[in-house]
Amino acid sequence: MIMVTNPVPTAAARTRQVPVLSGVTDSGVANFEAVERTFAEMVQDRAEFEPEEVAFCHWDGTRAIPTTWAQYASAVREVALGLAALNVARGDRVAIMAPGRGEWVITALGILSAGAIPVGVYPMSSAAEVRQLVRHSEAVAMVVGDDADVAKVAAVAPELPALRAVISFDGAPSGLPKTVVSKTWADLRESGRAHDAANPSLFDELLDEGDIDQSAALFYTSGSTGAPKGVIHTHRTLQYSVLGAAVLNPELTTIRRDSVSFLGLSHVSPALSGVFTPIMTRAVVTFCRMDQLSEALRGVRPTGIVWPPRLHEKLLSVALAAIKETPASFQKSYEDAMLVAREVAAARRRGDVVPAELQARYDQAQEQVFLPLRAKLGMDRVNVAWTASGAMAPEVHALWQMWGLDLRELYGTTETAGWVLAQWDRAFPPPGTVGKAMPDPRFAIKTSSEGELLVKGPLLFSGYWNNPEATAEVMDGEWYRTGDLVEIDASGEVKLIGRAKDIIVTNGGKTISPQPIEMRLKASPLVEEAVVVGDGRKYLTVLIWPTEKGSRLDRDALQEGLRAWIEELNTEFARPLQLKDFRIAPRALSPGAGELTAKGTIRRAAVLTSFSALVDEMYSAAEHTEFARQAGLQG
């Protein structure tokens, strides 16, 4: 990997080049104001001021290959003018459906440079979901990753009257209607170069027409009722979202900060970290495929990460499995180091100062055991790590901290596009909260009379796409109603206790509305009631109450019928929505047990409590049991 030393530019240059820096380092966080530069303009600014510095990298299987700001800006120009040659106009929507990669980032900024709006489509979306999102956004063009993505679009293209072009990163698109222009990404860039030669002033004119209050991104979320809503963010709101990232990671303002990205950039958190934050800061992202993550981590050795909880769990599992393969001498050193780490963790939880002698032993354990262990994962340069997009298990949180990684929690939503709560004010915070309000006083929180968290600030979305009713429903004046029920203690720490909206957030960060899945399940003559499970879990499962017809079948026949029905439904759903297991409830739901309201509405939390043993059967508890044993949180 090519390492680059990034000198901090003069204050005069910094105002144009990396505007978040002047707000954070020169005059204090609270004095940061959005600058009159769109993200499209800022990319060109970076290329002008530091053309040979590294903008981002991609992992080629053996090393991180850099793309400079000059290369980035040049490719963005070609994409923008290639889109203009396809008559993509200001305000048009252009969808992107592909795994996170450098081409995704260049395309998004090319779309913005052309004055259009990028629309993220989750790369694992089913054809039906592609149809829904592209039709709702009225996207005029779509950029996809490979032949499988093209096939999904081709299957629904006749139902998308606004769609005029499909561009593929990998290979030539085929199978599309004759009314849809098909191009490779390389062809798009070539046509952009030709359009540039014929219209040399057009690109600058397009940039000059931009405004920071124009839409810069359309992120789709499942919503609480299952109908996707397009969340609109402007260049202005995204600048303030980046500010939040800089507040939590002050090193972003002065030195290069390496990270590894393997998640789809259609979701707001990866997009903020991988697309927008690097444009305004010293963050350098290396993009890799999921199957390359282990080798990319070891090659890049990131200095900062923001991951959903499941990824932190996976790395722990890998590390603990590796320990069992080490010589007995190292295993003994690890056990001794963990005894010391548990003492230190207990002192931290009590709020005590760690005694000097214990700290010295812990420092030695770090040097001789924990840092070498983390180095095998590529995690030895990370001091502070963040987790968001799902519930973090206390044992995972505790064990990483014992190993010397200061793991902290964040809270934000698609509508905030960034973090409004974080454990920002102390090192090694105990698990159980998502932190407190950001230090900038413009980022304010409060609770409603029902205990729902309300947020206001300059990073709030500007509304839902073509859905003013839904926008009005979640806004209370300047305050956004998050749908999360919380408790706020005297110090301002916020604890999530439930949801006003009936949604599931998996520990991989996927937000899912269970009702549409449950409604499809109940289309079977065998299913009377169904409750989808998966909040804070790695995948979805379901509890089923059979109909009278189903109950008349013998147990094996009922099981087989339900299994066949679930397998059929899974073909309709994107992978995160697929049901991995099911259990038949042994009794009816009971109002007396609090599982049903007087009107017969299911109380999901009560059902999950009543049938917790069945739920636990559908998930392997062994992994978390081992985490808890290591962290000393049980027994």
Number of C-alpha atoms within 10 A of each C-alpha: 14 10 12 11 9 13 10 13 14 8 14 9 15 18 16 19 26 23 25 31 26 22 20 19 15 12 11 13 20 13 12 20 16 19 15 16 22 24 27 25 22 19 25 22 22 25 20 14 16 17 17 15 18 25 25 26 26 22 24 13 14 11 17 21 17 20 18 19 24 22 17 23 26 19 19 28 27 25 29 32 29 26 26 25 16 17 13 23 17 18 16 18 26 28 28 29 26 23 24 24 24 20 19 23 20 22 24 27 29 27 34 30 32 30 27 28 29 28 28 28 26 22 20 17 20 18 19 15 19 23 19 17 22 27 18 15 21 17 25 24 24 24 27 26 22 18 16 11 21 26 16 18 27 19 16 18 25 15 14 17 13 17 23 20 21 27 24 26 20 14 15 17 23 14 12 19 14 8 12 18 15 23 20 18 23 17 17 22 22 16 21 24 21 15 20 20 11 10 11 12 10 16 18 12 12 19 19 14 11 23 18 18 14 20 23 28 25 28 26 25 21 16 17 19 15 15 14 18 24 25 24 25 27 22 26 25 25 28 29 24 25 23 28 24 18 24 20 19 15 13 16 24 23 16 16 20 20 22 24 25 26 21 22 24 28 26 20 26 24 19 21 20 23 28 23 20 25 21 28 25 24 23 27 24 30 28 27 26 18 14 9 15 19 15 17 29 21 17 17 23 21 22 20 23 21 23 22 24 26 23 14 20 21 12 16 19 15 12 15 15 11 12 14 11 10 10 9 11 8 15 15 11 14 18 13 13 22 22 16 19 27 21 16 21 21 14 14 16 12 9 11 11 10 16 10 9 9 14 16 12 14 25 17 14 22 19 11 15 20 24 19 14 20 23 15 15 21 22 23 19 16 21 15 19 20 20 24 23 26 24 22 24 19 16 22 23 26 25 24 22 25 25 21 21 23 19 27 26 28 22 22 20 16 22 24 26 25 26 25 27 24 25 25 19 12 10 13 21 22 21 20 16 23 25 24 22 23 20 18 17 11 13 20 17 21 16 17 11 7 9 18 21 24 22 23 20 20 18 26 27 22 17 20 21 17 14 12 10 10 14 18 13 10 16 16 13 8 12 17 22 20 21 18 17 20 22 17 18 10 7 7 12 18 24 17 17 12 15 17 15 14 18 20 22 19 24 24 21 23 21 20 24 23 23 17 13 21 17 14 13 23 18 11 16 13 22 23 16 18 24 21 21 22 21 19 21 21 17 22 24 21 25 21 22 22 24 15 12 12 20 13 12 14 9 12 9 12 18 16 11 15 23 14 12 16 20 13 11 15 16 11 15 18 16 15 17 20 18 20 16 17 23 18 17 16 11 8 10 18 13 15 9 11 16 21 17 13 10 7 11 10 19 16 16 13 14 18 18 11 15 15 11 10 17 19 11 12 18 17 9 10 9 14 16 14 16 24 19 13 20 24 19 14 11 5
